[in-house]
């Protein structure tokens, strides 16, 4: 038993080193440069502006673990590595996940301090790498899948109205980098989106992304706590993607979304797809969500006053309880297939 546990921990040590090596390669632009074609270590260092000796060591490490191949001193991405590590728009992108965990690891002593006191660690304290990597990881599905295929499955009436060119007003709550707003507005010219977030740097990031997308005429980003200051208008759709579990006080936010949807609007919540009960040992998704929770989401949620301390492992029954406490009749699970996210229609 001890030997098996040692092997398990050793495999985790190797995985942790690989993750940090990916974060470094992503930060330094190595994968994007290698995606253009094979390079010697000197060529890569010259193009990236890095030290040749360290660059060679990184390339050899990547070859040893299998992300890079080498022929005649020229290094190239292994099959599948470009789609996973060098194409940020691909649905298979994984490099931002490595940077996200690296950003959490950089704060591990402060996470430990917050665990002792119960004070947590606020989102801003994790730094820009955390904020940017979270946005980059969610960008491909929010741009490519949410506006059309997912919306058609989750809320066919809303999708039909948008496809017919009906002007609809959408609220994107907890917008982060703004990619759900951008995806919806780009796909549907008749949609106008009001995005909301309480994190100032995230609001600035979202505004910058909206500007670059050329959608500032139909997407407006607000730094606003909708629970304390609900918008004074109603929306055809109030949307919250992968953020309710992070909120210190999710019920008042859901109650505000209910008010924002009025009598005829829809409320759609997308959050983590974890098991219905705690039954260890868990599968890989459960392991992933608990890892995110102790490193990022629970410390962030606990940093707020009177926190519900939800964490990433937001089970179906918890979301349904929050919905009922917010004044909804239920949180109905919708038939949208995704490995990590569950879709809920909050019904009156």
VOGUMI-852518 format. One record per residue: x, y, z of N, C-alpha, C, O in turn. Coordinates in steps of 0.02 Angstrom, whole numbers, plus 50000, padded with zeros to 5 digits. Atoms other than C-alpha are relative to their C-alpha. Last residue first. Layout:
XYZXYZXYZXYZ;...
! end
This chain:
500424996849951479595153349418499464995350025499054997150067;500704999250019480945143349330499605003150057499765002150116;500324998349936482825144149337499295002249985499175007149951;500504994850011483435135149180499665001350068499364996750096;500624999649962485025125849225499555005649973499795011149959;500424994450020486495120149119499344999750038499014994550039;500715001849999487855108849190499595006349988499765011750013;500524995249981489685111349146499314996949997499164992649956;499844996449939491225099949145499445004650025499425006250085;499645004049951490975086349015500065003450068500095000050119;499344997149992489615095348918500354996150056500044994150105;499455004549981487965089148850500665003850003500865007249956;499414997750036486485101148853500594995850024500744995750084;499665005450038484835093248902500575002649956500555001749895;500175000050071484335106149035500424994849962500964992949984;499415001950038484325103849224499804999149927499334995549912;500105005850043482845113349298500644998649960500895003049926;499464999450048483255125149441499994993649958500254988449980;499525005550006481615126549536500575002149955500555007449922;500325006449984480145137349589500514994349999500464989750040;500185004150057481205152949594499644993750024499714991650081;500684998750022481165165149740499794996249938499234997149915;500034993750038483015166849778499315001549973499215006749942;499924994649951482895153449914499975006949967499805011849999;500624999549961482185141749782500055005750051499575009450062;500534997350044483645145149664499355000950039499025006150032;499884992950009484945142849803499445003149958499215008649973;500174996749937484155126149848500115007549994499695011450016;500734999849995484175120549666499785003450065499285007050066;500244995050047486005125449649499245000650005498975006150004;499824993449974486405115749808499755005549954499485010549977;500464998349946485435100349751500155006950030499705010450051;500664998450027486385100049586499525002250055499155007150046;500405005750021488075100449673499305002349978499075007749995;500694997949990489195115549678499544994649972499444994149912;500405006150000490945108349697499285001850018499035000350072;500115002550068491835124249645499534994149998499184993149948;499465003750031491645132549814499814997149933499234997449913;500245005450043490055137449906500574995749974500584989749984;499435004650006490705147650053499814993949958499864988249980;500315006650001488995155750085500534994649993500394988750006;499955004450057489985171250131499624993550009499614990650064;500585004349992489415184050257499964994849944499434993949913;500354999749936490745196150194499394995449999499054994749947;500544995249995491795190950045499644999650067499684994550102;499714993449987493495182350052499465005450007499605010950029;499964998749928492655165450073500275006950016500225009250073;500674999149972492145165249890500015001950073499615005950096;500294993950027493935168149830499315001350030499185006950052;499684994149970494645155049948499715006649975499615011350014;500224999449930493295142849888500365005750036500035009650070;500694997649994493595146349704499765000850071499435005750088;500234993850031495485145849691499305002150023499235007350056;499474995450022496585132349768499755006949979500105011949987;499564998349944495355122449874500535005149980500785008750023;500344997149943493995123349741500485002050056500445007650080;500164993050012495025121049584499725003250064499865009050079;499364996550006495725104849655499905007549989500215011650023;499764999149932493985099249711500685003650000500825007750044;500404994849967493365102449535500225001250072500245006950095;499844993450028494775092749452499635005550038499945010550056;499334998249978494575077749566500205007049977500495010950014;500064998449929492705077449535500685002150029500725006750068;500354993649996493005078249347499955002250073500075008050090;499534994650017494315064449358499675006950004499995011850024;499725000550067493145052549450500435006149986500535010450029;500384997050054492905052649638500344999049933500924997149929;499594995550041493535040949773499605002649941499174999149914;499305001350018492505045849864500134992549992499794988450024;499895007349996490605047749859500714998549978500824996449921;499305001249983490075065849892500104992550012499884989850063;499835001249930488375066749808500754999150007501104997349959;500564997849958487585073349647500154999150075499845002450117;500445005449979489235071949555499465002750047499545007850080;499705004749953489945087849481499494994650018498914995050000;500365006450005489455097449326500354994850045500754990850021;499615006150003490025115149367499574993750002499054993450036;499505000849947488975130149321500274992949999500134989149952;499545005350019487885137349184500534999550054500875004450070;499405000449960486385147549239500414994049977500144988449971;499595005850016485005152949121500645000350041501005005350039;499405000049959483605164649175500384993549988500114988150001;499715006549981482265168049045500625001250044500975006150035;499315001550018481175183549026500234993250026499914990250069;499965003950062479275184249029500714998049981500804993949936;500495005450004478805190249203500124995449941499934989549944;500714998150000480325200849240499554994049996499724988650021;500355003650052482035193849194499265001849996498935000049947;499794997550065482945207249295499634996649942499534999649890;500314993450010481945203049451500175002749930499755005649897;500725001250007482435184749438499635006549987499185006849945;500115002550068484235190049406499264998449988499014999549933;499954994250044484185200449566499884997849927499555001449889;500624996249991483575185249662499995006149955499475007949927;500525003650036485005175149587499335003650007498945003849959;499874999050072486235188349647499474996549958499224999449910;500214993350020485435188649820500135001549926499745005149894;500734999550000485615169549828499765007149983499325007749941;500325001550064487435168949773499255001149999498975002949947;500715000149984488195178049923499604998749935499345003449905;500105000749928490075175149923499274999350019499104995550065;500284994149967490035172149735499924998950075499664993850096;499474995649974491225159449661499735005550044500115008650082;499645003549947489905145649639500565004350031500785002950087;500415000149939488795157749543500384996750057500334999050114;499824994949952490185161149417499604999750065499835002350116;499455002449958490245147749284500235005350050500835006750056;499595005750021489095156849162500584999050048501005003350056;499425000149955487685168149225500394993749984500154988149995;499545005750007486355173249098500565000650051500815006150063;499504998549949484815184449111500434993750006500184988350022;499595005549974483815183148950500495002750051500875007450036;500285006150029482395193948884500374993850025500084988450030;499625003250054482955207449003499634993949974499264990650010;500105007250005482065219649117500344997449937500445001149889;500345001950061482645236849169499944992449998500264988950036;500704997750002483205246249323499654998449936499275002549911;500144995750058484795236349349499265001749997498834997650014;500285003350059484915229249525499885004949943499675010549955;500264994950045486075238849643499724996849937500044997049885;500074993849963486565228549795499675005549959499345009949986;500395001649940486265211649713499875006350042499335007150070;500724999850016486795218549543499574998250061498985000050064;500265005549960488525222849608499245000049992498905004150022;500604999149960489135234049467499824993650037499824988250008;499735002249935490645236949358499465001450051499385007050075;500104996049940489665238049196500364996950059500334990950070;499755003649941490125231749022499975004750060500225010350059;499794995149950489105237548872500194996250064499814992050088;499805003249937488945226448719500275005450046500775008750031;500535004549977487975232748567500174996250064499754992650090;500654996950012488955248048506499434995850026498884998350037;500164995249946490545241748588499335003449990499065006250038;500705000949979490545226748471499785004950053499275003950086;500414995350039492125229348368499274999850018498845000949976;500485003850041492935213548438499565004549958499195002149915;499625003450053494425223748497499544996049954499694995149895;499744995050048493255235248592500364996749942500244998449884;500584997750039492345220648673500225005149947499995004849890;500185005350048493995212848726499425002149956499415000649896;499485000350051494565229348804499844994749948499934995949888;500084994150043492915231448895500515000049944500355001749887;500595001150043493035213548960499905005949952499765004949893;499835005150049494805216449025499424998849951499534998549891;499554996850049494285232649109500214995149946500254996949887;500404995450039492815223949191500435003449947500225004149889;500375004150048493955209849247499565004349955499505002949895;499565002150054495125222649325499674995549948499834995949889;499794994650043493665230449421500474998049944500344999849886;499274999649999492935214449490500245005149949500165004249889;499804995849942491075216749526500755001050003500995005150042;499525003449957490485210749355500205004850057500175010950049;499904997549932489045214849239500534995850036500554989750030;499585004649961488795213449051500155003150068500265009250073;499744996349943487345222048961500374995150044500074990550072;499795003349939487065213848792500255005150050500655009550034;499634994949962486075219548640500154997050068499714994250101;499935000449927485545205748521500405006050026500905008049997;500584996849968484885208948344500065000150076499625002850110;499994992750008486595205848265499415003650033499455009650046;500684997550009486615188048335499995007649997500005010950049;500415004850037488255178548317499315002949983499045001349930;499715001150066489385193148363499554995349959499464996449899;500094994150042488265198848505500274999049930499985001549881;500714999050015488115181448581499905005949953499525005549905;500245005450042489975177548569499275000949980499104999949922;499724999150067490495194548635499734994649953499534996149897;500314994050031489345193448785500225000949928499815002249884;500695001950013489925175748825499635005749966499265004749918;500045004050061491725181548802499304997449985499134996449927;500514997650047491645196148923499874995649939499544997749892;499694996950059493275193149015499525002049946499735004849895;499295001450007492335190049177500315003749941500255009849936;499785000750070490475191949141500744998349992500934995849939;499355003149985489815188749316500384998849936500614993249924;499824998849930488055192049251500644996350017500714990450002;499475004949988487795193249062500285001550070500685006150078;499554998249944486135202349039500484994250011500284988550019;499705005449961485295200448868500435003050056500795007950045;499544997049952484105212148776500234994550047499834991050078;500045002349931483275204748622500545003350042501085004850019;499534996749955482915212248451499894997850073499354998850101;500364996049950481995199148347500515003350046500964999950071;499804992950001483055193948198499645004350050499665010450044;500494996350039482165177348169500165007549997499805011349964;499925002050070483715168048227499525003649954499665004749895;499384996950024483645178048389500114998349926500295002749886;500134992850006481835173148416500615003749974500555008349934;500444998950057482185154848379499885007449989499895009849932;499615001150061483675154548498499585001549938499815004749892;499544994350006482635162148638500404999449936500495004449900;500414994250016481255149348609500435006249991500335010149944;500174999750072482505135048598499585006049981499635008449925;500584995550003483215138848771499805000849927499945005949896;500214997849933484475125448820499355004049999498895002650037;500195005649958484695115748658499695002250067499214999350092;500555003550034484675130748541499754994150042499154992750043;500614996149990485725140648665499404996649968498854996649996;500215000749931487035126848667499355003850014498915001250048;500215006849984487115125448478499774999250072499264996050085;500415003650048487075143948438499794993250025499224992350046;500504995950035487755157248555499534996149955498974998349943;500564997149963488565145148680499495003649956498895002349963;500545004849985489605134548562499405003250034498835001550017;500165004650054490885145448471499394995650013499044993749966;500064996850066491175161148574499694995249948499284997349907;500484994549994490815154048746499915003749934499365006249920;500705002449998491635137448702499495005650005498945005049977;500235003850059493235145748638499294997450006498894998449960;500164996450061493375159448772499754995649943499234997149914;500725000250015493245149048930499835003149932499275002149907;500225006950000495105145048943499274999449980499084994749946;499755003350060495615162548889499774992749996499654990149942;500364997450059494515170949020500204996249937499784994649895;500705002149994495185159949160499605002249939499214998249911;500025007150020496965162649096499294997350007499084993249966;499935000850072496745181549099499944992749979499634991249928;500574996850034496055182849276500034998649924499534996949893;500605003849983497315170549349499415002649960499044998749929;499965006550033498795178249258499384995850013499144992449968;500275000050068498225195649310500034993249965499604991749923;499624996750052498495192949496499724999149931499244995349921;499665005150040497855180449624500405003049942500834999649914;499375001749969497465194449746500394994849961501004994049971;499484995450022496125201349630500694998150026501204999649995;499825001250070495075185849658500565004649976501025002349942;500424997050052495065187749847500284999149930500884998249921;499544995950040495945175549964499615002649940499374998649899;499955001350071495025166750105500525004349966500975007049998;500084993850039494695174950273500044998949925499845003349887;500664999950031494365158550364499885006249958499325007449935;500424994849971495865162050477499294999949975498845002850006;499954999749927496895146450451499495004850030499195003450082;500325006149973496285143450274500025000050076499564997650108;500724999050002496695161550229499624994050026499074994750054;500164995049948498495158850285499245001150004498965001550059;499945003449935498585142950181499835004850058499505002950106;500595004349995497935152250029500014996450067499494995750099;500564995649982499245165550063499354996150003498914997750044;499924998349929500605152150066499445004750023499225004350081;500185005649956499955144649904500085001750074499704999250116;500314997049940499905161149808499884994750055499474995850099;499604994349979501115156249668499745003250065500115006750099;499425002549963500225139549660500445005650025500755005050079;500235001949933498615148349611500594997650042500634999350101;500174993849965499475157049466499754998650070499905002350117;499374996949981500255140549413499885006450039500235007950088;499775003649941498525132649418500685002750023500815002950083;500454998749944497865146049301500244996650064500254999650117;499834993449972499395145349187499555001650060499785004950107;499365000549966499135126649164500205006650031500455006850088;500125003649937497295129149126500654999250039500654999850100;500234995449948497745142748999499864996450067499944999450120;499464996049970498815129948904499745004950053500085005750104;499885001949931497345118048878500545004250034500605004150095;499444996449968496555122848712500064998250074499564997950109;499575004749963495425109148641500575003550037501015000250064;500405002649944494035120948587500404995250043500214993850100;500245006950007495345129748482499604997850061499774999650117;500705000050021495465148848487499704993049996499104992249986;500444997749947497055148748592499265000049981498834999950025;500574997050035497965137948463499495002350052499054998450070;499784994350041499715133748527499435003549963499565008249926;499564995349965499485121548673500155006449960500385011349989;500085000049928498105109048633500375005850034500145008550084;500704998949983497845111148447499895000750075499405003650097;500194993350024499725113148420499295001750020499155007150045;499784994849952500135098348532499795006949977499655011250019;500524998149952499075086048433500195005650047499765008650079;500685000150026500565078148345499495001450055499514998450108;500235006850012502185083448432499295000249972498945005149981;500555002249958502745101448412499804992949981499754991249922;500674998750028504415103248324499484997650050499614993350092;500545002049957506245104348376499335002049968499265007349938;500574995550012507705104848255499404997150039499234991250033;499954993949960509345097448316499445005149987499475010750011;499424996150023509345084448176500035006950033500125012050000;499665003350055507595078548222500565004649976500445010349956;499374997050023506735082948385500314995749947500374989649954;499565005050031504945080148443500635003649977500645009749971;499584997750054503975090948567500404994149972500584989550009;500364994650034502565087848690500365002549938500065005949896;500415001950056503215070648740499595005549966499175004049924;500685001549977503915071948916499504999149943498934997049955;499995005749954505725070348859499294998250022499144992250028;499905006150040505445081848710499984993850044499704988750024;500635001150036504715095348823500044993949956499544990349947;500505002449951506205093648940499344998549964499034993449979;499835007049986507385095048790499514997050051499314991250045;500175004250058506485110748732500164992750013499764988349996;500735000650003506565118448907499794995549942499364991249950;500205004549947508425114648921499244998950001499004993450011;499845006950018508745122248751499774995150054499494989850039;500475002050052507815138048801500134992949977499664989049968;500625001949965508835139448962499494997549949499124992749964;499875006049959510455139048863499364997750035499204991750034;499945006150039509825150848726500104993750043499814988550028;499315002449994509195164448846500074993349963499674988849975;499825003549938507555171448785500724997649998501054997749946;499634995449957507025184348656500174997050067500145000450119;500374998649938505675173148582500345005250044500035007950090;500674997650015506335173448403499615002050062499235006850061;499954993650035508155172348455499305002949985499195008849995;499794994949952507815158748583500045006949967499845011849998;500574998549956506825148648457500185005450050499785009850063;500504996250038508215150148327499415001850045499165007550042;499764993250010509545145048453499495004349963499395010149979;500054996549936508555129848510500225007349993499935011850022;499475001849954508345124648330499915003850065499525008650068;499494995149984506645127248253500574996850040500454992250079;499455002249958505295116748170500545005350008500685009149961;499545004750033503795126148100500584998250045500695001550095;499854997450066502535140048136500484995449962500544996049901;500565001650045501805130248281500135002449929499825000049882;499895006850026503515131248364499454997949953499564993849908;499454999750047503285150148380500144993149969500284992649909;500234996450060501565148548458500555000349948500414999749888;500455004550038502205135248578499765003449936499735000249883;499645005350034503695145748634499544995749956499714994149900;500185000150071502725161648673500334994449961500334994549899;499434997850041503625164548838499864999849925500275002049885;499834993149983502025163748941500555002749955500535008549935;500554995750022501435147948852500175007450012500085011649968;499984999950073503105139148872499465004549971499585007949921;499424996150022503165144049055500035000549924500155005949897;500144993049985501395138049089500585004449978500475009949952;500484997650050501785121748999499855007450011499835011449964;499634999250062503345119149105499555002549944499765006449902;499624993849995502305122649261500415001149936500505006849915;500464994550001501065109149211500375006750001500215011249962;500234999150069502445096749170499545006149994499605010049947;499454997150039503225099449341499815001249928499985006449899;499934993149980501555096549426500565003549963500495009349942;500544996150031501265080849325500055007350018499935011649976;499844999350071502965073949376499485004249965499645008449923;499424995650004502605077449559500195001249927500315006849906;500244993249992500875069849539500575005149997500485010549970;500324998250064501645053949469499725007050003499735010749954;499464998650048502785053649622499715001949932499975006449899;499744993349986501275055349737500555001849950500595007549927;500524995150015500405040449657500265007150010500155011549968;500054999450073502005030049656499485005249979499585008949931;499404996450022502265033649841499985001049925500145006449900;500114992949985500465028549873500605004249980500525009849955;500494997350047500715012149781499875007450013499785011349966;499684999350065502295008649879499535003049948499735007349909;499574994149998501415012150043500335001249933500385006949910;500414994050000500005000050000500435006350000500285011149965;
! end
